[in-house]
Amino acid sequence: MADVRPLAESDLVEARRVVRLAFGTFLGVPDLDNFWNDRDLVFGRFGAEHTTAFAAEHEGGLAGSNFATRWGSVGFFGPLTIRPDLWNRGIAQPLVGAACAAFEEWGVSHAGLFTFAQSAKHVHLYGKFGFYPRFLTAVMAMPVRSGDGIGSVTRYSALSPADRETAEVAARELTDGLYDGLDLSGEMRTVAARRLGDTLLVGERDGSHLGSFAICHWGPASEAGAGCLFVKFGAVRPGRGAVVQFARLLDACNALAAEAGMSHVLAGVNLAREETYRAMQARGFRTEIQGVTLHRGNQPGYSRRGVYVLDDWR
């Protein structure tokens, strides 16, 4: 059993190495030294206002880490990684317990995680803490096309501080209509402050309200990967016209990817959001990987029919 403590800045280089080594080993990657050198899942999250990071120590060394993320009333954890030479020694359990304690402290009403759908071991582990496997989540990609440009699109990074606050309020009002208390403000601010990408704000056609928004990553310091614009989170205002607004949001993401010189757009969608998944298929997105989301208490949260949301909790 390992000792769990807060992850420290001095741990980050080793924590990133363990993340790459653990995922590469599980996936059977032949060249571990060059695996995921084009992305980061550690430095960009550490110390962010909406995340808490944990370290597991074993015999004086870093054995693994875990990150708990808070989106208002919603919490999820990951990536949870352990050094492969220490697998199957019970080190993951206290890291899961630490994340669950953070959820309780935050008072989230909906909590979960994303894991490998084919791994019975992972599903069993998380089941010990009350997380139940629900629908698959497809992480889908589409090549960037030319000519997709729409009006009424604003980039969060271009706004004044006062206008950024207004945008955050509008985004929070939109997501609150999808799930009570869902709030991406911390994610928006972190992406801008750390230059991981930008947030697109897409108005409704009549310009009366924020119709949709997408928090996007690109570049080697981000979570995206080479040549990729990754939609960390995207959401459409519920109600009539949502399907049209979702198409506008995808067009805006495609245009941003082209502007940033990226070759493809990557986004995750929980398959319980059937209309969203089918709309992405129709637009030309194809599944690259798929996992399963586990929800505490088997609650659907905002993963249900009629909800146009992009995310994958990785």
GIHU-V452694 format. One record per residue. D_LAST is the distance of its C-alpha to the last C-alpha in Angstrom with 2 decimals. Layout:
D_LAST, D_LAST
This chain:
25.25, 23.70, 24.25, 21.37, 21.83, 20.14, 18.55, 21.23, 21.46, 23.46, 20.59, 18.24, 19.66, 19.58, 16.11, 14.83, 17.17, 15.92, 12.25, 13.79, 16.36, 14.35, 12.00, 15.14, 17.31, 15.36, 15.24, 18.89, 18.85, 22.52, 22.28, 19.98, 21.67, 20.43, 16.93, 14.30, 17.13, 16.33, 13.09, 12.02, 9.11, 11.93, 14.90, 13.43, 11.93, 14.85, 17.57, 16.11, 17.94, 15.12, 13.36, 14.94, 14.45, 16.16, 17.91, 19.59, 22.98, 25.04, 28.59, 28.16, 25.11, 21.37, 20.03, 16.33, 14.05, 11.49, 10.22, 10.91, 10.41, 13.18, 13.67, 17.29, 17.82, 14.18, 12.11, 8.85, 8.05, 6.15, 6.34, 9.62, 11.94, 15.69, 18.34, 19.31, 22.91, 22.04, 20.11, 21.71, 23.39, 21.78, 19.90, 16.51, 18.26, 19.38, 15.98, 14.74, 18.05, 17.64, 14.47, 16.45, 19.40, 17.62, 16.81, 20.49, 21.70, 19.91, 21.24, 18.24, 19.30, 16.05, 13.31, 10.60, 7.43, 5.69, 7.79, 10.34, 12.85, 15.72, 15.49, 17.98, 17.76, 14.20, 15.13, 18.37, 17.06, 14.93, 17.87, 20.05, 18.42, 18.84, 15.52, 16.56, 15.01, 15.49, 14.79, 12.92, 10.26, 11.50, 9.98, 13.42, 15.56, 19.04, 21.63, 22.80, 26.17, 29.04, 30.79, 28.06, 29.10, 29.55, 31.22, 30.17, 27.05, 26.56, 24.26, 23.33, 24.24, 27.74, 28.54, 30.74, 29.51, 31.25, 29.83, 26.28, 26.92, 28.32, 25.31, 23.00, 25.41, 25.42, 21.64, 21.64, 24.53, 22.76, 19.59, 21.96, 23.52, 20.40, 19.64, 21.94, 20.71, 17.39, 17.53, 15.55, 18.41, 16.85, 14.02, 16.92, 19.08, 16.72, 15.95, 19.73, 20.89, 18.90, 19.53, 16.03, 17.12, 18.63, 18.58, 20.75, 23.02, 24.79, 27.93, 29.43, 32.24, 34.92, 33.24, 33.58, 29.99, 26.48, 25.46, 21.81, 19.46, 16.43, 14.52, 14.30, 13.46, 15.73, 17.48, 17.03, 16.17, 13.10, 9.65, 11.49, 13.59, 17.33, 19.00, 15.99, 15.45, 11.83, 11.83, 9.19, 11.20, 14.52, 17.11, 20.73, 23.54, 24.46, 27.92, 30.26, 29.29, 25.51, 25.40, 27.44, 25.38, 22.16, 24.05, 25.04, 21.52, 20.55, 23.81, 23.06, 19.72, 21.69, 24.47, 22.34, 20.83, 24.45, 25.65, 23.15, 24.25, 21.05, 21.60, 18.84, 16.39, 12.85, 11.21, 9.34, 11.64, 12.11, 15.41, 17.10, 17.45, 19.97, 21.73, 18.73, 17.80, 21.48, 22.00, 19.37, 21.06, 24.36, 23.36, 22.61, 18.84, 18.19, 15.32, 14.15, 11.71, 10.97, 9.38, 10.42, 9.55, 11.82, 13.70, 16.14, 19.60, 18.61, 18.69, 17.65, 16.80, 16.45, 15.33, 18.90, 21.46, 22.72, 19.60, 18.50, 14.96, 12.19, 8.52, 5.57, 3.82, 0.00
